[in-house]
């Protein structure tokens, strides 16, 4: 009887995990598509730096609300508001690269590399089912160091430091993809809205900094 109860509990846990995983990837696909649409709209409206700041602030406010409302029906709506604002903030960045002679190629390279890294790391985490929770502290410290370096580079504007920061963020976001996917698989994250937002931010930051790396030396 005890073995049967244990098996039943394990089976229910696996089903719950699979449901969270399925819902997360479905919502992630929809929010990424929505973000792509808003980014395209933003490029067409040609928002400048002020537009980027405005939409970024709006995104951060909505991100806070997403986490507060993630366990309610409103969480889904706020997830789309957040990713929509992030897409609008992406527009001015894309326009800067599109102004380059090979800007379209740079964007496609960054987009393709982002997809390759995300699907490759996700497949690895899903196949091996390894627990990458031990990486959490290291990744958080790494991100804190990067943020400090970014703030410092606002004043110093050292190209080599910008390159190092982007390379570091690519590595850290790759680690976070493993970490966040592992948390879903192993039951560390049971809310698919929060899981979606975490993976979305990993992908978004990965793309932005791959853009910076591929765009190095191509700014006319």
C-alpha positions as CSV (number, residue, x, y, z in Angstrom):
1,X,0.0,0.0,0.0
2,X,2.8,2.4,0.9
3,X,4.6,1.7,-2.4
4,X,1.4,2.3,-4.3
5,X,0.8,5.6,-2.5
6,X,4.4,6.7,-3.2
7,X,4.0,5.9,-6.9
8,X,0.7,7.8,-7.1
9,X,2.2,10.8,-5.4
10,X,5.3,10.7,-7.7
11,X,3.1,10.3,-10.8
12,X,0.9,13.3,-9.8
13,X,4.0,15.4,-9.2
14,X,5.4,14.5,-12.7
15,X,2.0,15.3,-14.3
16,X,2.0,18.7,-12.5
17,X,5.5,19.4,-13.6
18,X,4.7,18.5,-17.2
19,X,1.7,20.8,-17.1
20,X,3.8,23.8,-15.8
21,X,6.4,23.1,-18.4
22,X,3.8,22.9,-21.2
23,X,2.0,26.0,-20.1
24,X,5.3,27.9,-19.7
25,X,6.5,27.1,-23.3
26,X,3.1,27.9,-24.7
27,X,3.0,31.3,-23.0
28,X,6.6,32.0,-23.8
29,X,6.0,31.4,-27.5
30,X,3.0,33.8,-27.4
31,X,4.7,36.5,-25.4
32,X,7.8,36.4,-27.7
33,X,5.6,36.7,-30.8
34,X,3.7,39.6,-29.2
35,X,7.0,41.2,-28.2
36,X,8.2,40.8,-31.8
37,X,5.1,42.6,-33.1
38,X,5.5,45.5,-30.6
39,X,9.2,45.7,-31.5
40,X,8.3,46.0,-35.2
41,X,5.7,48.7,-34.4
42,X,8.3,50.6,-32.3
43,X,10.8,50.5,-35.2
44,X,8.2,51.9,-37.6
45,X,7.3,54.7,-35.2
46,X,11.0,55.5,-34.8
47,X,11.1,56.2,-31.1
48,X,14.3,57.7,-29.8
49,X,16.2,57.3,-26.6
50,X,13.4,58.9,-24.6
51,X,11.0,56.3,-26.0
52,X,13.3,53.5,-24.9
53,X,13.6,54.9,-21.4
54,X,9.8,55.4,-21.1
55,X,8.9,51.9,-22.3
56,X,11.7,50.3,-20.2
57,X,10.4,52.0,-17.0
58,X,6.9,50.9,-17.9
59,X,8.2,47.4,-18.4
60,X,9.9,47.3,-15.0
61,X,6.7,48.6,-13.3
62,X,4.6,45.9,-15.1
63,X,7.2,43.3,-14.2
64,X,6.7,44.1,-10.5
65,X,3.0,43.8,-11.0
66,X,3.4,40.4,-12.8
67,X,5.1,38.9,-9.8
68,X,2.4,40.3,-7.5
69,X,-0.5,39.0,-9.7
70,X,1.1,35.8,-11.0
71,X,-1.2,33.6,-8.8
72,X,-4.3,35.4,-10.1
73,X,-6.2,35.6,-13.4
74,X,-4.8,39.1,-14.0
75,X,-1.2,37.7,-14.1
76,X,-1.6,36.6,-17.7
77,X,-2.7,40.1,-18.8
78,X,0.2,41.7,-17.0
79,X,2.7,39.3,-18.6
80,X,1.6,40.5,-22.0
81,X,1.8,44.1,-20.9
82,X,5.3,43.5,-19.6
83,X,6.5,41.7,-22.8
84,X,4.8,44.3,-25.0
85,X,6.6,47.1,-23.3
86,X,9.9,45.3,-23.6
87,X,9.2,44.9,-27.3
88,X,8.5,48.6,-27.6
89,X,11.7,49.4,-25.8
90,X,13.6,47.1,-28.2
91,X,12.5,49.2,-31.2
92,X,15.1,52.1,-30.7
93,X,17.9,49.5,-30.2
94,X,17.0,47.7,-33.4
95,X,16.8,51.0,-35.3
96,X,20.4,51.8,-34.2
97,X,21.6,48.5,-35.8
98,X,19.4,48.9,-38.9
99,X,21.2,52.2,-39.5
100,X,24.4,50.2,-40.1
101,X,25.3,49.0,-43.6
102,X,24.9,45.4,-42.6
103,X,22.4,45.9,-39.7
104,X,19.8,43.5,-40.9
105,X,22.5,40.7,-41.1
106,X,23.7,41.5,-37.6
107,X,20.1,41.3,-36.2
108,X,19.5,38.0,-38.0
109,X,22.8,36.6,-36.7
110,X,21.9,37.6,-33.1
111,X,18.4,36.2,-33.5
112,X,19.6,32.9,-34.9
113,X,22.3,32.5,-32.3
114,X,19.8,33.3,-29.5
115,X,17.4,30.6,-30.8
116,X,20.2,28.1,-31.1
117,X,21.5,28.7,-27.6
118,X,18.0,28.7,-26.0
119,X,16.8,25.5,-27.7
120,X,20.2,23.8,-27.2
121,X,20.4,24.5,-23.5
122,X,16.7,23.8,-22.9
123,X,17.0,20.5,-24.7
124,X,20.0,19.6,-22.6
125,X,18.2,20.5,-19.3
126,X,15.1,18.6,-20.4
127,X,17.0,15.5,-21.6
128,X,19.4,15.1,-18.7
129,X,17.0,16.4,-16.0
130,X,20.0,17.6,-14.0
131,X,19.4,19.9,-11.0
132,X,21.2,23.2,-11.8
133,X,19.9,24.9,-8.7
134,X,23.5,25.1,-7.3
135,X,24.2,27.7,-10.0
136,X,21.8,30.2,-8.6
137,X,24.1,32.0,-6.2
138,X,27.0,32.1,-8.7
139,X,24.7,33.5,-11.4
140,X,23.2,36.2,-9.1
141,X,26.7,37.4,-8.0
142,X,27.8,37.4,-11.6
143,X,24.8,39.5,-12.6
144,X,25.5,41.9,-9.8
145,X,29.1,42.4,-10.9
146,X,27.9,43.0,-14.5
147,X,25.4,45.6,-13.3
148,X,28.2,47.4,-11.4
149,X,30.4,47.3,-14.5
150,X,27.7,48.6,-16.7
151,X,27.1,51.6,-14.3
152,X,30.9,52.2,-14.2
153,X,31.1,52.1,-18.0
154,X,28.5,54.8,-18.4
155,X,31.2,57.2,-17.1
156,X,34.3,55.6,-18.6
157,X,32.8,54.4,-21.9
158,X,35.6,51.9,-22.6
159,X,34.8,49.8,-25.7
160,X,36.8,46.8,-24.4
161,X,34.8,46.8,-21.2
162,X,31.5,47.0,-23.2
163,X,32.6,43.9,-25.1
164,X,33.6,42.1,-21.9
165,X,30.2,43.0,-20.3
166,X,28.3,41.7,-23.3
167,X,30.3,38.4,-23.4
168,X,29.7,38.0,-19.6
169,X,26.0,38.6,-19.9
170,X,25.7,36.0,-22.7
171,X,27.4,33.4,-20.5
172,X,25.3,34.4,-17.4
173,X,22.0,34.3,-19.4
174,X,23.0,30.9,-20.8
175,X,23.4,29.7,-17.2
176,X,20.1,31.2,-16.2
177,X,18.3,29.3,-19.0
178,X,19.7,26.0,-17.5
179,X,18.9,27.2,-14.0
180,X,15.3,28.3,-14.7
181,X,14.5,25.3,-16.9
182,X,15.9,23.0,-14.2
183,X,13.7,24.7,-11.6
184,X,10.6,23.9,-13.6
185,X,11.6,20.3,-14.2
186,X,12.4,19.6,-10.6
187,X,9.4,21.4,-9.1
188,X,11.3,24.5,-7.9
189,X,9.0,26.8,-9.9
190,X,5.3,25.8,-10.0
191,X,3.9,29.0,-11.4
192,X,4.0,29.1,-15.2
193,X,3.6,32.9,-15.5
194,X,6.7,33.5,-13.3
195,X,8.6,30.8,-15.1
196,X,7.7,32.4,-18.5
197,X,8.8,35.8,-17.4
198,X,12.1,34.5,-16.2
199,X,12.8,32.6,-19.4
200,X,11.7,35.6,-21.4
201,X,14.1,37.9,-19.7
202,X,16.9,35.4,-20.3
203,X,16.2,35.3,-24.0
204,X,15.7,39.1,-24.2
205,X,19.1,39.9,-22.5
206,X,20.8,37.1,-24.5
207,X,19.6,38.7,-27.8
208,X,20.5,42.2,-26.8
209,X,24.1,41.3,-25.9
210,X,24.6,39.0,-28.8
211,X,23.5,42.0,-30.9
212,X,26.3,44.1,-29.2
213,X,28.9,41.4,-29.9
214,X,27.9,40.8,-33.6
215,X,27.6,44.6,-34.1
216,X,31.1,45.3,-32.8
217,X,33.1,47.2,-35.4
218,X,30.1,47.5,-37.8
219,X,28.8,50.9,-36.5
220,X,29.1,53.4,-39.3
